[in-house]
Amino acid sequence: MQRTHSTTAPYLPPPDSGLSIIYQDDSLLVLNKPAGLLSVPGRGAEKADCLASRVQQRFTDALIVHRLDMETSGLIVMARGAAMHRQLSQLFEQRKVSKRYLAVVDGRLAPECGEVNLPLITDWPNRPRQIVDTAHGKPSQTYYQVLQYDALRDTSRVALSPVTGRSHQLRVHMQALGHPILGDALYAHQAAREKAPRLLLHAEYLSFPHPDHAQVCEFFAAPAF
């Protein structure tokens, strides 16, 4: 779900203050990625600094299994070696990985729980933006649950559980409901963009059967917002 950083703004990754490792063993790593850091290198030497490169300085065999948007913070799994990378990648492809994100969206989301099913496709003239396209889009599905409504700010704190993993899926789904995620420079209207200094989207929970022993492992990282 990573997007290429806009060429109109410089890439300014957060300072490297050390890895936030949630879990590690000989087979895999689970890390908490800070907002503003690419998951993998972007185009050009100026976008070489990323989570993968920082991790590989310490764990030379570490390989990215999935990605988060640069602006999104939260949990990312990295495999230790090519064989484990294949096994973990299969878990994601087979949808055996449970994911939950925390977002703050504009307005009062109603009903307070529901499901979004919308086909998405890249808006090529305006890439990396994604759009809903009922004729050519790929299926995408997200469940949501409102956790809290802030009447003073007119915002809703929402748990998002994606079934599919399309690019920008959660951001487009919330926009399509009329409640864009705060701080979203691509999909939010100006008022919602200005309500937060960053995209308020965080991958807070992951669970999957560990490839070594099939025991289900659960990981959690609280958001900073």
Beta strands, then each sheet from edge to edge (+ up, - down):
strand 1: 21-24
strand 2: 28-33
strand 3: 62-64
strand 4: 73-80
strand 5: 98-106
strand 6: 113-117
strand 7: 120-122
strand 8: 130-132
strand 9: 141-150
strand 10: 155-162
strand 11: 201-209
strand 12: 216-220
sheet 1: 1+ 2- 4+ 3-
sheet 2: 1+ 2- 4+ 11+ 5- 10+ 9- 6+
sheet 3: 1+ 2- 4+ 11+ 12-
sheet 4: 7+ 8-
end
